[in-house]
Amino acid sequence: MNRILLPVLLGLTNLASISAAALVKDEPGPPPAAKMDRPPRKVVVGTAILGAHGEYPGLERRLQALGGLVDEMARRAAERRPARGLDLAILPETAVTTTSGDARSRAVPLEGPVQDFFGDLARKHKTYILATMDLAEPGPKGTTCSNAAVLFDRRGEVAGIYAKRHPVAYVGSDVLEGGVAPGRDCPVFACDFGRLGVQICWDVQYDDGWDALAKAGAEIVAWPTASPATVLPASHAARHRYYVVSSTWRNNATVYEPTGIPAARIEGPDRVLVHEIDLSYAILGWSGFLRDGEALREKYGERVGFHYDPREDVGLFWSNDPATTIGAMVRSIGGEELDVQVARNRKLQDAARRLGP
């Protein structure tokens, strides 16, 4: 953590608040406080660093390389959670396809080798896989090429597709990524472990997709990307109170907590990161009696888990006890979740202004 530029995030954490996976639109998730009153919901997430630029080895060899990454994620997950294993594997942006040429020459169809390979891999490890590629899809007006993330469920079925809403026209060009069509929708997929959203690379520069995913109740947002950026994905995580997991071409792959603070990161030479998160959590700000989380540790021992950062005066807390929610633990010491505290204080402030001179 000492190499992570947490000061850049100062203040972010105080912002107020198709098969097995169904496409959900315009359905709000539970309010922030409701998360802490649900039983623990552990999710084991795998992500990776893979340089997709450079000489392309061909589709078959690239698929085998990606399969090796997922195999390693599954192996590490089994060591961590033998009874459960890997829940979600996230691969970097356009990891399947070449980066050379225009979109039509790069894009591959989903049906055929790509779908067969990832379907078999998902069934083998009983995990969801987010596979990323330039995707060719036939339509009534001809073939459309998109920068897409395809979600495979544990049965190997295609659970849904997200097409990048904001492909980039590079400086000096008016063509979006060599002819890629921008996506229109921001689906949230109801997986068996929770609600998953996706944004891809340059989507990070625009708020609309991240906002839409929050309104639809996303709990994890996968961010396959060529960029190793940290500040913007952290800010989206903090603003919307969901996890963001980056899978990148270089420099780092990171799991950001709903506080915006990194929970885990690899920077190389290791290429695979596996980390367990909990979707039932409480975010607590500074309180003297909390003692940076030690008050809960003294009372509950290993039944409680947390990551508190005294420099940011905020922490993420979760229960390791299926019989006791983190909400019950927090209330037992007189605690109050940060977003609830912010809302309560806003009401007091507004009332004081109305009563003032």
C-alpha positions as CSV (number, residue, x, y, z in Angstrom):
1,M,0.0,0.0,0.0
2,N,2.9,2.4,0.5
3,R,3.4,2.6,-3.2
4,I,-0.2,3.5,-3.9
5,L,-0.9,7.2,-4.3
6,L,-3.7,7.5,-1.8
7,P,-3.3,11.3,-1.2
8,V,-4.6,11.8,-4.8
9,L,-7.9,10.3,-3.6
10,L,-8.3,12.7,-0.6
11,G,-11.9,13.7,-0.3
12,L,-13.2,11.2,-2.8
13,T,-14.4,8.9,0.0
14,N,-16.5,11.6,1.5
15,L,-18.8,11.9,-1.5
16,A,-22.4,11.1,-0.7
17,S,-23.8,8.7,-1.9
18,I,-29.8,-13.9,-21.2
19,S,-29.2,-17.0,-19.4
20,A,-28.1,-17.4,-15.8
21,A,-27.3,-13.7,-15.7
22,A,-30.3,-11.6,-16.5
23,L,-30.1,-8.2,-18.2
24,V,-31.5,-5.6,-15.7
25,K,-32.5,-2.1,-16.7
26,D,-33.7,0.8,-14.6
27,E,-34.1,-1.2,-11.4
28,P,-32.4,0.4,-8.5
29,G,-30.4,-1.7,-6.1
30,P,-30.7,-1.5,-2.3
31,P,-29.8,1.8,-0.6
32,P,-26.3,1.9,0.8
33,A,-27.3,1.1,4.4
34,A,-29.2,-2.0,3.3
35,K,-26.0,-3.7,2.2
36,M,-24.7,-3.9,5.8
37,D,-27.8,-5.7,7.0
38,R,-27.5,-8.6,4.5
39,P,-25.5,-11.8,5.4
40,P,-21.9,-12.0,4.1
41,R,-21.7,-12.4,0.4
42,K,-18.1,-13.4,-0.5
43,V,-17.0,-13.1,-4.1
44,V,-13.6,-14.3,-5.4
45,V,-12.5,-12.2,-8.3
46,G,-9.5,-12.8,-10.6
47,T,-8.0,-10.1,-12.9
48,A,-4.8,-9.8,-14.9
49,I,-2.1,-7.8,-16.7
50,L,-1.6,-8.8,-20.3
51,G,0.0,-6.6,-23.0
52,A,-2.3,-7.1,-25.9
53,H,-0.2,-4.8,-28.2
54,G,2.8,-6.0,-30.2
55,E,3.0,-8.9,-32.6
56,Y,-0.2,-11.0,-32.6
57,P,0.4,-14.7,-32.3
58,G,-2.8,-15.7,-34.0
59,L,-6.2,-16.5,-32.5
60,E,-5.5,-20.1,-31.3
61,R,-2.3,-19.2,-29.5
62,R,-3.9,-16.1,-28.0
63,L,-6.8,-18.1,-26.7
64,Q,-4.4,-20.6,-25.1
65,A,-2.5,-17.7,-23.4
66,L,-5.7,-16.3,-22.0
67,G,-6.8,-19.8,-20.9
68,G,-3.5,-20.0,-19.0
69,L,-4.3,-16.8,-17.1
70,V,-7.7,-18.1,-16.1
71,D,-6.2,-21.5,-15.1
72,E,-3.8,-19.6,-12.8
73,M,-6.7,-17.5,-11.3
74,A,-8.6,-20.7,-10.6
75,R,-5.6,-22.4,-9.0
76,R,-5.0,-19.5,-6.7
77,A,-8.7,-19.2,-5.9
78,A,-8.9,-22.8,-5.0
79,E,-6.0,-22.3,-2.5
80,R,-7.9,-19.4,-1.0
81,R,-11.4,-20.8,-1.0
82,P,-11.3,-24.6,-1.6
83,A,-15.1,-25.0,-1.2
84,R,-16.0,-22.2,-3.6
85,G,-13.1,-21.4,-6.0
86,L,-13.2,-18.6,-8.6
87,D,-16.4,-16.6,-9.1
88,L,-15.3,-14.2,-11.8
89,A,-12.3,-13.9,-14.2
90,I,-11.8,-10.5,-15.9
91,L,-9.5,-10.2,-19.0
92,P,-8.0,-7.0,-20.3
93,E,-9.5,-4.9,-23.2
94,T,-9.5,-6.6,-26.6
95,A,-7.4,-9.4,-25.2
96,V,-8.7,-11.9,-27.8
97,T,-8.0,-10.0,-30.9
98,T,-5.2,-8.2,-32.7
99,T,-4.6,-4.4,-32.4
100,S,-3.4,-4.1,-36.0
101,G,-5.5,-3.0,-38.9
102,D,-9.0,-1.5,-39.1
103,A,-12.0,-2.9,-37.1
104,R,-13.2,-5.2,-39.8
105,S,-9.9,-6.9,-40.2
106,R,-9.5,-7.2,-36.4
107,A,-12.9,-8.3,-35.4
108,V,-13.9,-12.0,-34.9
109,P,-17.3,-13.6,-34.7
110,L,-18.5,-14.9,-31.3
111,E,-19.8,-18.2,-32.7
112,G,-17.1,-20.7,-33.4
113,P,-13.7,-21.0,-31.8
114,V,-14.1,-18.1,-29.4
115,Q,-17.4,-19.1,-27.9
116,D,-16.4,-22.8,-27.8
117,F,-13.1,-22.0,-26.0
118,F,-14.5,-19.7,-23.3
119,G,-17.6,-21.9,-22.8
120,D,-15.4,-24.9,-22.2
121,L,-13.1,-22.9,-19.9
122,A,-16.0,-21.5,-17.9
123,R,-17.4,-25.0,-17.4
124,K,-14.0,-26.4,-16.5
125,H,-13.6,-23.9,-13.6
126,K,-17.3,-23.3,-12.9
127,T,-16.7,-19.6,-13.1
128,Y,-18.0,-16.5,-14.9
129,I,-15.5,-15.2,-17.5
130,L,-15.5,-11.7,-19.0
131,A,-13.7,-12.1,-22.4
132,T,-12.9,-9.0,-24.3
133,M,-12.5,-8.6,-28.1
134,D,-13.3,-6.7,-31.2
135,L,-16.5,-8.4,-32.1
136,A,-18.1,-8.9,-35.5
137,E,-21.9,-9.2,-35.4
138,P,-24.0,-9.6,-38.6
139,G,-27.1,-7.5,-38.8
140,P,-29.7,-6.3,-41.3
141,K,-27.4,-3.5,-42.5
142,G,-24.3,-5.6,-42.6
143,T,-21.7,-6.6,-40.1
144,T,-21.1,-4.3,-37.1
145,C,-17.8,-4.2,-35.3
146,S,-17.8,-3.4,-31.6
147,N,-15.2,-3.3,-28.8
148,A,-17.0,-5.7,-26.6
149,A,-16.9,-7.7,-23.4
150,V,-18.7,-11.0,-23.5
151,L,-19.8,-12.6,-20.2
152,F,-19.9,-16.4,-20.0
153,D,-21.6,-17.9,-17.0
154,R,-20.6,-21.0,-15.0
155,R,-22.3,-23.3,-17.5
156,G,-20.4,-21.8,-20.4
157,E,-23.4,-20.0,-21.8
158,V,-23.2,-16.5,-23.1
159,A,-24.8,-14.4,-20.3
160,G,-24.6,-11.1,-22.0
161,I,-22.5,-8.6,-24.0
162,Y,-21.5,-5.1,-23.3
163,A,-20.3,-2.9,-26.2
164,K,-18.0,0.0,-25.3
165,R,-20.0,3.2,-25.3
166,H,-17.1,5.5,-25.8
167,P,-14.6,4.2,-28.3
168,V,-11.9,6.8,-29.0
169,A,-10.9,8.7,-32.1
170,Y,-7.2,9.2,-31.6
171,V,-5.6,12.6,-32.1
172,G,-5.5,13.5,-35.8
173,S,-8.3,11.0,-36.6
174,D,-12.1,11.2,-36.9
175,V,-12.5,7.4,-37.0
176,L,-13.5,5.6,-33.8
177,E,-10.9,2.9,-33.2
178,G,-10.6,2.0,-36.9
179,G,-14.4,1.7,-37.5
180,V,-15.8,0.5,-34.2
181,A,-19.5,1.2,-33.6
182,P,-20.2,2.8,-30.1
183,G,-22.5,0.8,-27.9
184,R,-25.9,2.1,-26.7
185,D,-26.7,0.3,-23.5
186,C,-25.2,-0.2,-20.0
187,P,-26.6,-3.5,-18.9
188,V,-26.2,-4.9,-15.3
189,F,-26.0,-8.7,-15.2
190,A,-27.6,-10.5,-12.3
191,C,-25.0,-13.2,-11.6
192,D,-25.4,-15.7,-8.9
193,F,-22.9,-13.8,-6.8
194,G,-24.2,-10.3,-7.3
195,R,-24.9,-7.6,-9.9
196,L,-22.2,-7.0,-12.4
197,G,-21.7,-4.0,-14.7
198,V,-18.9,-3.4,-17.3
199,Q,-17.1,-0.3,-18.6
200,I,-14.2,-0.5,-21.0
201,C,-11.1,1.7,-21.1
202,W,-12.1,5.2,-22.4
203,D,-15.5,4.9,-20.9
204,V,-13.7,6.0,-17.7
205,Q,-13.6,9.6,-19.1
206,Y,-17.4,9.8,-19.2
207,D,-19.8,9.7,-16.3
208,D,-22.9,8.5,-18.1
209,G,-22.2,4.8,-18.1
210,W,-20.9,4.7,-14.5
211,D,-24.0,6.6,-13.4
212,A,-26.4,4.3,-15.2
213,L,-24.7,1.2,-13.7
214,A,-25.1,2.7,-10.2
215,K,-28.8,3.5,-10.8
216,A,-29.3,-0.1,-12.0
217,G,-27.8,-1.5,-8.8
218,A,-24.4,-2.6,-9.9
219,E,-22.3,-4.0,-7.1
220,I,-19.1,-4.7,-9.1
221,V,-18.0,-2.9,-12.2
222,A,-15.4,-4.7,-14.3
223,W,-13.1,-2.3,-16.2
224,P,-11.1,-4.1,-18.9
225,T,-8.7,-1.4,-20.2
226,A,-5.5,-0.6,-22.1
227,S,-4.8,2.2,-19.7
228,P,-3.4,1.6,-16.2
229,A,-5.1,4.7,-14.9
230,T,-5.9,4.8,-11.2
231,V,-7.5,8.1,-10.1
232,L,-10.6,8.0,-12.4
233,P,-11.6,4.4,-11.6
234,A,-11.0,5.1,-7.9
235,S,-13.2,8.2,-8.1
236,H,-16.1,6.2,-9.8
237,A,-15.9,3.5,-7.1
238,A,-16.0,6.1,-4.3
239,R,-18.8,8.2,-5.8
240,H,-21.1,5.2,-6.6
241,R,-20.2,2.9,-3.7
242,Y,-19.4,-0.2,-5.8
243,Y,-16.3,-2.2,-6.4
244,V,-14.3,-1.5,-9.5
245,V,-11.9,-4.1,-10.8
246,S,-9.4,-3.1,-13.5
247,S,-7.8,-5.6,-15.9
248,T,-5.0,-3.9,-17.9
249,W,-2.4,-4.1,-20.6
250,R,0.4,-2.8,-18.3
251,N,1.6,-1.5,-15.0
252,N,-1.2,-2.6,-12.7
253,A,-4.4,-4.5,-12.2
254,T,-6.4,-3.3,-9.2
255,V,-9.5,-4.0,-7.0
256,Y,-10.9,-0.7,-5.8
257,E,-13.2,-0.8,-2.8
258,P,-16.4,1.2,-2.7
259,T,-14.4,3.8,-0.7
260,G,-12.2,4.4,-3.8
261,I,-9.2,2.9,-1.9
262,P,-7.4,0.0,-3.5
263,A,-8.0,-3.3,-1.7
264,A,-5.4,-5.2,-3.8
265,R,-3.0,-4.4,-6.7
266,I,-0.4,-6.1,-8.8
267,E,2.2,-4.1,-10.7
268,G,4.3,-6.9,-12.2
269,P,6.1,-9.1,-12.8
270,D,3.1,-11.1,-11.5
271,R,0.4,-11.1,-14.1
272,V,-2.5,-12.5,-12.1
273,L,-4.4,-11.1,-9.1
274,V,-7.0,-13.0,-7.1
275,H,-8.8,-11.3,-4.3
276,E,-11.9,-12.0,-2.2
277,I,-14.4,-9.2,-1.6
278,D,-17.7,-9.0,0.3
279,L,-20.8,-7.4,-1.2
280,S,-22.4,-6.9,2.2
281,Y,-20.3,-4.2,3.8
282,A,-20.4,-1.0,5.8
283,I,-18.4,2.2,5.1
284,L,-17.4,4.0,8.3
285,G,-15.8,7.4,8.7
286,W,-13.7,8.5,11.6
287,S,-15.1,8.3,15.1
288,G,-13.0,8.4,18.2
289,F,-14.6,5.3,19.7
290,L,-14.0,3.3,16.5
291,R,-10.2,3.5,17.0
292,D,-9.6,2.9,13.3
293,G,-11.6,-0.3,13.5
294,E,-9.9,-1.8,16.6
295,A,-13.1,-1.5,18.6
296,L,-14.8,-4.0,16.4
297,R,-11.8,-6.3,16.3
298,E,-11.6,-6.3,20.1
299,K,-15.3,-7.3,20.3
300,Y,-15.6,-9.7,17.4
301,G,-12.0,-10.9,16.6
302,E,-11.8,-12.8,13.3
303,R,-15.5,-12.6,12.9
304,V,-15.1,-9.1,11.5
305,G,-12.9,-8.0,8.7
306,F,-12.0,-4.5,7.6
307,H,-9.6,-2.2,5.7
308,Y,-9.3,1.1,7.4
309,D,-7.0,3.9,6.1
310,P,-6.3,6.5,8.8
311,R,-4.9,8.9,6.2
312,E,-8.3,9.0,4.4
313,D,-10.3,8.6,7.7
314,V,-12.5,6.0,6.1
315,G,-12.7,2.2,6.1
316,L,-14.6,-0.7,4.6
317,F,-16.0,-3.3,7.1
318,W,-17.5,-6.7,6.6
319,S,-18.6,-9.8,8.5
320,N,-17.0,-13.2,8.4
321,D,-19.8,-14.6,10.5
322,P,-22.8,-15.9,8.5
323,A,-25.0,-15.5,11.6
324,T,-24.2,-11.9,12.3
325,T,-24.3,-9.0,9.8
326,I,-21.8,-6.3,9.7
327,G,-24.7,-3.9,10.4
328,A,-25.4,-5.6,13.7
329,M,-21.7,-5.4,14.6
330,V,-21.5,-1.7,13.8
331,R,-24.6,-0.9,15.8
332,S,-23.4,-2.9,18.8
333,I,-20.6,-0.3,19.3
334,G,-22.8,2.7,18.5
335,G,-21.5,3.1,15.0
336,E,-23.2,4.8,12.0
337,E,-22.4,4.2,8.3
338,L,-20.7,7.1,6.6
339,D,-23.4,7.8,4.0
340,V,-26.1,7.7,6.6
341,Q,-24.1,10.1,8.7
342,V,-23.6,12.4,5.8
343,A,-27.4,12.4,5.0
344,R,-28.3,13.0,8.7
345,N,-25.9,15.9,9.0
346,R,-27.2,17.5,5.8
347,K,-30.7,17.5,7.2
348,L,-29.4,19.2,10.4
349,Q,-27.4,21.7,8.4
350,D,-30.4,22.6,6.1
351,A,-32.6,23.0,9.2
352,A,-30.1,25.2,10.9
353,R,-29.8,27.4,7.8
354,R,-33.6,27.8,7.7
355,L,-33.7,28.7,11.4
356,G,-30.7,31.0,11.3
357,P,-30.6,34.8,10.7
